Amino acid sequence: MAEHPAYPVGLRLTGRRVVVLGGGQVAGRRLPALIAAGADILLVSPRATPSVEAMADAGEITWERRPYAEGDLADAWYALIATSDPEANTQASAEAEANRVWCVRSDNADAATAWTPATGHSEGVTVAVLTSRAEGRDPRHTAAIRDAVVEGLRDGTLVAPHHRTRTPGVALVGGGPGDPDLITVRGRRLLAEADVVIADRLGPRDLLAELPPHVEVIDAAKIPYGRFMAQEAINNALIEHAKQGKSVVRLKGGDPYVFGRGMEELQALAEAGIPCTVVPGISSSISVPGAAGIPVTHRGVAHEFTVVSGHVAPDDERSLVDWASLAGLTGTLVILMGVDKIGRIAETLVAHGKPADTPVALVQEGTTAAQRRVDATLATVAETVRTQDVKPPAVIVIGEVVTVGVATPASGLPKTPQ
Ligand SMILES: C[S@@+](CC[C@H](N)C(=O)[O-])C[C@H]1O[C@@H](n2cnc3c(N)ncnc32)[C@H](O)[C@@H]1O
């Protein structure tokens, strides 16, 4: 008989009896999806792996601790036959056939009446990849195709625009510290779907080069602001493009709410009645020290870290930072936007009692190919910045954590430069 291709279908199993025979690794792999589908699951097996047992303990499945017996499939809509006894599998398979219950078999795909596809999920869609015929079945290949599709959808390299659900509006996307791999999956997907991208100078600018030609990319720093403040001009640009029915991404460095003016933009959009979503990003305050081998906390060394803006000097009346209190903390101080004022900041901390030999590290352009780390102490940092020509953007770390790093052997895994 000619072998026809399998017919793909999605089973809606909510409240419907599914019988699983065998409580081993196969059941352990398949049960979570059956539970997620809302099936009424009966497991028949003398033994079960600890993870399957945990599902029974949690009340997610009913477990009868015994071998398969004829009649077990009487009420089933669907069966998974996966015992370690080939004879029992054959008998159960015959019962399934007689009762017209679709069944998968772990030991013999040829004898099964259904096959489990390799599945993955992305944004409310299930991607299921099925081999067409028993002959030449290659489960690793189907899994690889599933991975390629799901990964592509997640990271935006495979673009599948949302025609029904996509609404015009703005996404404030935290792009991470600069390495294009350090944006979130959601951020990357929204970027891939955007009509207009308004980008900061910091963040993963390499991603902009990958956008299709129809996408309008606007440099936030270059928006003319005339009688407005620069930020107002950016807000207006976001509102205007969204009002034209476009999908707008505001791509920001790090996290939108860490010295990123994200809430100001959100407020302006809310006032204009524009729908807006905020996508968190990896903040440079943690990731840039980390990329340079500095943990912001370390057991026995620092039990807190404080992230501070250094954009105004300590004696500036606009400063909202209590430098005297910060000098009294024993944990890590992380200063953003502080390169220009680090001399005055260091003096102030020392004047309020922080030891002058407290270690300091400046990490410039962290996570990018140009990353550079320069070490100093509070006593020497001003001079070091001058002589070493440290330039923004840089994250400044003050505290003993600066000295705890170790040189790690190359792992072969992709990672940000150290
Ligand atoms: C306006 S703040 C924005 C911070 C951002 N929202 C975040 O969460 O990382 C800009 C400052 O962040 C720091 N910064 C951002 N990206 C950096 C990077 N790749 N390397 C070093 N410092 C960076 C610098 O201190 C820079 O002056």
The ligand as an SDF file (V2000), in Angstrom:
LIG
                    3D

 27 29  0  0  0  0  0  0  0  0999 V2000
   21.3750   58.3220   29.9290 C   0  0  0  0  0  0  0  0  0  0  0  0
   22.1300   56.9830   30.7700 S   0  0  0  0  0  0  0  0  0  0  0  0
   21.1500   55.6730   30.1970 C   0  0  0  0  0  0  0  0  0  0  0  0
   21.2860   54.4140   30.9920 C   0  0  0  0  0  0  0  0  0  0  0  0
   20.5020   53.2760   30.4160 C   0  0  0  0  0  0  0  0  0  0  0  0
   19.0840   53.5370   30.4370 N   0  0  0  0  0  0  0  0  0  0  0  0
   20.7850   51.9580   31.1270 C   0  0  0  0  0  0  0  0  0  0  0  0
   19.9060   51.3930   31.7970 O   0  0  0  0  0  0  0  0  0  0  0  0
   21.8980   51.4420   30.9520 O   0  0  0  0  0  0  0  0  0  0  0  0
   23.6190   56.8490   29.8730 C   0  0  0  0  0  0  0  0  0  0  0  0
   24.7820   56.3270   30.6920 C   0  0  0  0  0  0  0  0  0  0  0  0
   24.7090   54.9410   30.8140 O   0  0  0  0  0  0  0  0  0  0  0  0
   26.0070   54.4050   30.8630 C   0  0  0  0  0  0  0  0  0  0  0  0
   26.1570   53.4740   29.7150 N   0  0  0  0  0  0  0  0  0  0  0  0
   25.1930   53.0830   28.8940 C   0  0  0  0  0  0  0  0  0  0  0  0
   25.6630   52.1690   28.0090 N   0  0  0  0  0  0  0  0  0  0  0  0
   26.9490   52.0030   28.3110 C   0  0  0  0  0  0  0  0  0  0  0  0
   27.9950   51.1980   27.7820 C   0  0  0  0  0  0  0  0  0  0  0  0
   27.7740   50.3560   26.7700 N   0  0  0  0  0  0  0  0  0  0  0  0
   29.2160   51.2660   28.3420 N   0  0  0  0  0  0  0  0  0  0  0  0
   29.4440   52.0670   29.3770 C   0  0  0  0  0  0  0  0  0  0  0  0
   28.5160   52.8680   29.9060 N   0  0  0  0  0  0  0  0  0  0  0  0
   27.2840   52.8400   29.3920 C   0  0  0  0  0  0  0  0  0  0  0  0
   26.9560   55.5500   30.7880 C   0  0  0  0  0  0  0  0  0  0  0  0
   27.2620   55.9300   32.1000 O   0  0  0  0  0  0  0  0  0  0  0  0
   26.1320   56.5800   30.0860 C   0  0  0  0  0  0  0  0  0  0  0  0
   26.6090   57.8770   30.3380 O   0  0  0  0  0  0  0  0  0  0  0  0
  1  2  1  0
  2  3  1  0
  2 10  1  0
  3  4  1  0
  4  5  1  0
  5  6  1  0
  5  7  1  0
  7  8  2  0
  7  9  1  0
 10 11  1  0
 11 12  1  0
 11 26  1  0
 12 13  1  0
 13 14  1  0
 13 24  1  0
 14 15  1  0
 14 23  1  0
 15 16  2  0
 16 17  1  0
 17 18  1  0
 17 23  2  0
 18 19  1  0
 18 20  2  0
 20 21  1  0
 21 22  2  0
 22 23  1  0
 24 25  1  0
 24 26  1  0
 26 27  1  0
M  CHG  2   2   1   9  -1
M  END
$$$$
